[in-house]
Amino acid sequence: QVQLVESGGGLVQAGGSLRLSCVASGSFFSLYAMGWYRQAPGKQRELVARAFSGGNTNYADSVKGRFTISRDNAKNTVLLQMNSLKPDDTAVYYCNVITGAMAVVWGQGTQVTVSS
């Protein structure tokens, strides 16, 4: 089994920054993809950013140029640096990994609140 531990959420004013961290542990050979999704009240969960083992990344259009995803493969960690935060970024952010065996694992979620 794979466990994910997220940290770094909180309350910030518009224009501020936060950094989310997610550490994977447990039984797996490799992590094909590590990323972040978010879900705002009354909305569907959406992809924010994802980083693949080969180095490719993809981002939601709404966060391009403001958010940066990075991986530390030696530490099985994925970071999401969020700058120029907007109230629309308010949501619960979920870490998501896909193992080399194509198992999909979700974190418990961390709240990000951006005040105007």
N, C-alpha and C positions, 0 to 999 in steps of 0.2 A: 504493500500500500504506500501511497504517497501522501504526505501531509504538507500543507502550505501554511506558513505563518506570515501574516501581513502586518505592517506597521506604517505609521507616518500620516494618517489622516488627521483631520482637525478642522478648526475654524480659522478662516483667514479673510481679510478684506479684499475686495476687488483690486486687481493689479498685483496682488501678492503672489507668493510662491509656496509650494509644498513639494515634498519628495516622498513618494511611496516606495516601500520596500517589501519584497516577498521572497521568502526563503523556502526552498523545497527540501524535504528530507524523506527518508524511507527507502523503500526497495524499488529501485529503477536503474536501468543501465544507462539511459541517456534521456535528455529532454529535448524533444523536437522543436517545440515552440513554447515560449513563455510570454505572457501578455497580461493586459488589463482590460476589463470590461467595466461598464458602469450602468447603473439603473437609477433613474430619477423617479420620484413619486408619480404614479400614473402613466409611466412610460415603459417601453420594452427595454430589456437589457441590450446594450450596444457595445460594439468593439471600440476601444479607445486607441490601443496600440499593441503591437505584437512583434516579437523578435524571434527569428528562427535560428536554428543551430548553425546554419550556413552563413549567417551574418545579415541576411535580408531583414528589413523591417517594413511594417506598414502602419499607417495612422488613419484615424478618422479625419475627414476633411476639416471638421470643426476644431481640431486641436493642432493641425499642422502649423509649424512655426512657433508654437508655444510650448508644446510638450516634447520631451525626449525620452525614449526608452533605451535602456542599456542592460546588458547581461554580464554577469561574472560567472562564467561556466565552472570555474574552479570551486566557487562557493555556492553553486546552484541558486543564484540570486538574480532577481530581475528588479530594476529600479525604474521608476517613472518620475522624472523631474517635470514638474508642472509650473510654468511661469505665466505671468500675465493672466492670472485666473479671473474668470468672469462668474457672475451669479449663475449663469446657465450651466456651469461646470458642477454645480451642486448635485451630489448623487452619492449613492453607495458604490464604492469601487471594489471590484472583485478581481483577485489574481486568478489566472487561468493558465494551466500548463497542459501540454500534450506530450506524453512520454514517447520514447522511441517505439514502444509497443502500441502506440495510438490510444492509450488510455487518457481520458479527459478528466482533469481534476480541478475543482474549484476551491478557492479560499472562502473564509467566512464573511469577508467583506469589511470594509473600513469606510467610515463616513467622512466625506469631504463637504464642507459647507463654506460657501463664498458669500460674504455679505456685501451689499451694495453701499 
